[in-house]
Amino acid sequence: MDESDIRRLGRTYQNQPDTMEVELSGPNVTARDSGENPRGGEGRLEVTLTLEDLTIQELEGNYTVQLTVTLTDCGPYVGRLGMFGYVDDGNAFTYSLEVTYLEVKG
């Protein structure tokens, strides 16, 4: 969720959108997505990582998947004239992970 606008010295400063990237990588495959949230709202990134059946069999089901979340740009707080503002130096995020296991036939 993006931060709310702020008031300083009687003036309102609008918080601009933040840009994030998410990368999910496993054996010989990587999926990524990036985007920015709407001003004052919550953004959503979604990636799907699919491992080939043969890869899973070769690794005997033992493999590591790595999730990397990168904040690539923090939109600043900008005044009405767009000339002055404050730095937005961070953002919070949450993530959820859904895993689907498939049964091997044969």
C-alpha positions as CSV (number, residue, x, y, z in Angstrom):
1,M,0.0,0.0,0.0
2,D,1.4,3.4,-1.0
3,E,1.8,6.0,1.7
4,S,-0.8,8.7,2.2
5,D,-0.3,12.3,1.2
6,I,1.2,14.5,3.9
7,R,0.8,18.0,5.1
8,R,3.8,20.1,6.1
9,L,3.7,23.8,6.9
10,G,0.1,24.1,5.8
11,R,0.8,22.6,2.3
12,T,-0.3,19.2,1.0
13,Y,2.3,17.0,-0.7
14,Q,1.0,14.1,-2.9
15,N,2.9,10.8,-2.6
16,Q,3.7,9.5,-6.1
17,P,3.6,5.8,-7.1
18,D,6.4,3.4,-6.2
19,T,7.8,0.8,-8.6
20,M,8.6,-2.7,-7.6
21,E,9.9,-5.8,-9.3
22,V,9.4,-9.5,-8.3
23,E,11.5,-12.4,-9.6
24,L,10.9,-16.0,-8.9
25,S,13.7,-18.4,-10.1
26,G,14.2,-22.1,-9.9
27,P,16.2,-24.8,-11.8
28,N,16.8,-23.4,-15.3
29,V,13.7,-21.1,-15.3
30,T,13.0,-17.6,-14.1
31,A,9.7,-15.6,-14.1
32,R,9.5,-11.8,-13.3
33,D,7.0,-9.0,-13.3
34,S,7.3,-5.3,-12.5
35,G,4.9,-2.4,-12.1
36,E,3.8,0.6,-10.1
37,N,0.9,1.1,-7.7
38,P,-1.8,3.6,-8.4
39,R,-1.2,6.9,-6.4
40,G,-2.4,6.2,-2.9
41,G,-3.3,2.7,-3.6
42,E,-2.1,-0.9,-3.5
43,G,-0.3,-2.5,-6.4
44,R,-0.1,-6.2,-7.3
45,L,2.5,-8.3,-9.1
46,E,2.1,-11.9,-9.9
47,V,4.5,-14.5,-11.4
48,T,4.0,-18.2,-12.1
49,L,7.0,-20.6,-12.2
50,T,6.4,-23.9,-14.0
51,L,9.0,-26.6,-13.8
52,E,9.1,-29.3,-16.5
53,D,8.3,-32.8,-15.5
54,L,11.7,-34.1,-16.6
55,T,13.5,-31.4,-14.6
56,I,11.6,-32.4,-11.4
57,Q,12.3,-36.1,-12.1
58,E,16.0,-35.4,-12.7
59,L,16.3,-33.5,-9.4
60,E,14.3,-36.1,-7.6
61,G,12.0,-33.4,-6.3
62,N,14.8,-31.6,-4.4
63,Y,15.3,-28.1,-5.7
64,T,15.4,-24.5,-4.4
65,V,13.1,-21.7,-5.6
66,Q,14.2,-18.1,-4.8
67,L,11.9,-15.1,-4.5
68,T,13.5,-11.6,-4.9
69,V,11.5,-8.4,-4.4
70,T,13.2,-5.1,-5.5
71,L,11.9,-1.6,-4.9
72,T,13.2,0.1,-8.0
73,D,11.8,3.6,-7.5
74,C,10.1,5.3,-4.5
75,G,7.9,8.1,-5.9
76,P,8.6,11.3,-3.9
77,Y,6.1,13.5,-2.1
78,V,5.4,16.4,-4.6
79,G,3.9,19.8,-3.8
80,R,1.0,21.3,-5.9
81,L,3.4,23.2,-8.2
82,G,5.7,20.1,-8.5
83,M,8.8,22.0,-7.7
84,F,9.3,21.1,-4.0
85,G,8.7,18.0,-2.1
86,Y,10.0,15.4,0.3
87,V,11.8,12.1,-0.3
88,D,9.9,8.8,0.1
89,D,12.7,6.4,1.0
90,G,10.9,3.1,1.4
91,N,7.9,1.0,1.1
92,A,6.3,-2.0,2.8
93,F,5.0,-5.1,1.0
94,T,3.4,-8.4,1.7
95,Y,3.6,-11.5,-0.4
96,S,1.8,-14.8,-0.6
97,L,3.0,-18.0,-2.1
98,E,0.8,-20.7,-3.6
99,V,2.3,-24.1,-4.4
100,T,0.7,-26.8,-6.5
101,Y,2.1,-30.3,-6.5
102,L,1.2,-32.6,-9.3
103,E,1.1,-36.4,-9.0
104,V,3.5,-38.3,-11.3
105,K,1.7,-40.9,-13.4
106,G,3.2,-44.3,-14.2
